[in-house]
Amino acid sequence: MKLNFSLLDSRIGIYGTTNSQRSAVVTGNTFTAPTTELKNAAGITIIILNLNKPNLVRGFIDGFQKVRATFLDAGVPCELIIGDTGSTVPETVKLLSNSVGGMTVEYGMKYQFSRCNNDLFQKVRTNTVLFLNNDVLINDNPESIKMAYDLLHSNENTAAVSAVLHFENGTLQHGGIDFLHIPSHEGFCYHPGAQQPWESQPGRSFPMAAGTGAFLMVRSELFAQVGGFDEAYQAECQDVDLCLKLKRLGYDIQIGDFGRLVHLENATRLTGEENWEDRSLYMRRWSGFVSTL
Amino acid sequence: MRGFGVSIVAEELAKRMSQFGWDLYVGTIRVDGNFSATPTFLINPDAQEILKFCREWNIEVVLAQTTPYFEVLPHLVGHIPVIVYEHGDPTPAFFAGDGAERERIRQYKIQNVYPVANKVLTISHFLVQDIEWPDAEVVFNGCNHVPDFGLKSGQGTITNSRPLRVGTLMRLGAGEAQYKGNALFRELVAKLRKNNNDIEFCVMGRGTESDGDEWREIGVTPILNAPDEAKVEYLRGLDIFISPSMWEGFNLPIVEAQALGTVGIGFDAGAHPETALHLASSLDDAVSMIEHWNVNRQHLNLACKRAYTYIRSQFDWNFTAQAIAQQCASVTSISVTYGTVGAEAKEQEANTHNARKADEGLIKKLVRIWRREGVIGTLKLVQKRVMH
C-alpha cells in the first residue's frame, strides 16, 4: 500500500503551546463533566449534527425510520437526536419540524464537533450512542446500524464500533484508522487503503486502534467515563482521540463491514483546511501511546 | 549536584562513556554520599579553576549540566570546547518568591551562554522549546539505572484482592510545591475519595516531619527521605504512579516507575508527552483512568505492560552515552589551548602548552582517540595535526 505523506509537514510541532498555557489547561480542569445519570437502559441513540442540506436530511430521516424499525423488531429502543447548527433553508426547516417517532431536534447550536456532540450526549438515556455524519447514507443500508449494535454488545471488552465506509464509486473511504511509524511523524494517523478497491464481506469485523467519527458507536457509560470528545480539538482528531482514550483504558475498538455504506465525504481534505494546532495536540498526546499498539 | 536527576545522569554517563572512547571527570560544588561511581572533584564555578583542572587532567571538552557552571561557559569559550547539557529550569511563574531571579537566570543563558557554546544539548524535545533555543539537539536520558524486574507477574499481578496503591514522588517542602503539583495531588486524592474508591495513597520525597504531617492529615502515607533502594521498592510496589508535576524537563521518577513495571500517569505539562505513556489532559482524565483500573485490574495489568515495554525500549543509558560521546567528538576539531582567563595567565598558558606536548597526557589522549576513531581515524588525525 502506498502512503500519501503530502499532508505531513513541519507544522506538526508537538509543543505549539508554552508550558504555562499547557499547565493552565490541566489545572483549569476544563473537562466537560458528563451527566451523572445512569445510561444503562438497553437501546441506541443516534446523534447527527446538521446544517441545511435538505437532501441529506430527507435521507437520514427516512433512513432512521427504517433503522428504528429493525431495532423495534428486536425489542430495542432507538432514538434520533438532531443537532441543528443554524439551518435556514426552508425545506430543511420544514423537514426538521415534522413529527417523526423517536426523533428530537435541538436548535440553536453553534458548530464545534466535540462540544455539540457532548452537549447532545447529555440527553442520551440509552446504553449505546452512535455519532453519525449527516452524509453517511444509512437510508441505503439501514441494517448496518443494528449490525454494529450487535457487534458492539457481542464482546464486553469492545468499547466502540466503527464501520467500513465507501465512496460512491465503491472504493474505500474508511476501513479503520492506523498510524505512521516513521521517526519524524511517529503516531500520525491516516486511513489505510483509502480510495482503493474494497472487497466487501458483510458481517466481518476486525480490531483497529481507532475509527472515524463519521460513524462511531460507543457504549454510553464509557463515553461519559472518558469525558466525551475532547473540546480542545477545534476541527480534527477528536474521534481518534476518543478511541485512543478507550483503548488506553484497555478496551478494543472494532471496525465492522456491514455491506455497502456510502460516505459522501470528499476524497481528500483540501489543502489549507488542515488544522495544524489540532494535529500538534493529537501528536503530543498520543504519538507515544500509539507506538505501543 | 542539584537534584537527584542530574547526579544520576552524571553517574550513568561516567560508567558508560569509556566504552565509546571517552573518560568522564565529574566536577561539582559539593558531593553527597549517593554519588560514588567515579572520582568526583570539587571545582568552583570559576573559569580559572576549571581551566586549571582541564589542563591537569587533559580534558578535551567541558560539558556543563547545571547552573552555576553554565554561567562560566562564556569565559571558557576559545580555550576549550564547551557544551551546554541543559536539563532545564521550572517555569519561573511557578515561584512566587524568586520567580524574577529565575527568569533573569533563564534570560542570561539565552542571551549569553547558548549563543557562544559550541553545542547546546537538551534531554527532551520539550526543553528545546522551553529554553527557546531551536538549534539545541536532544539526547534523552536512560532508564536502566533501575533494575529490570520484568513485568509484574505471578504474585506481583495486580488483582482485586486488595486496595489499589496509588502514589507519587515529589519534594514535599513548600518551595517547589506549585510546580511539583502538590495541590493537584491533594485534589486528585479528594476526588477519588469522594467517589468511594478503595485506594491507598502514598507520597515519597524529601521533607521534614511537619511536611509529612500535612499528608497524614488527609490520609496519605508519607515516606520521608528514603534511600535509593527504598525508592526502587516503592515504585515497583505501587499499582499506579502519578506525577502531578506542572513542569518537568524529563521526569526521571515517572520513567523509573514505568521501567519498574508500574503504569505512570503524567499530566500534559513539561516533557511528559515524551516520558509518560499515559498522559492525562486534565485532573478528570487522570481520575477516569485510575477509577477504571481500580475496578478492572486486567486492564491495569495491560497498561503496566504497555508502559514497561515502551519505556524500556525508548530510554537506555548506553544510547545516551553514545550520543554524548558523538556530540563531544563533534566539537574536538575546535582547538584546545587551556588558556586561562585574566592577565596573569598568559605565561602560565604558554608554559603549560609546551609542557603538555611532551608529557604522558599525549599518550593517554592518543589511546583515547584510537579507541574512539580506530587505527585509520587516529592516523588521519595525527597526520592532520602534523601537517597543521
Interface residues (C-beta under 8 A of the other chain):
Chain A: G13 I14 Y15 T18 N19 S20 R22 S23 V25 V26 T27 G28 N29 T30 F31 A33 Q225 V226 G227 D230 A232 K245 R248 L249 G250 Y251 R284 R285 W286 S287 G288 F289 S291 T292
Chain B: T91 A93 H125 F126 Q129 D130 L184 M246 W247 F267 D268 A269 G270 P273 E274 A276 L277 H278 L279 A280 S281 S282 L283 D284 D285 S288 M289 E291 H292 W293 N296 Q298 H299 L300 L302 A303 R306 T309 Y310
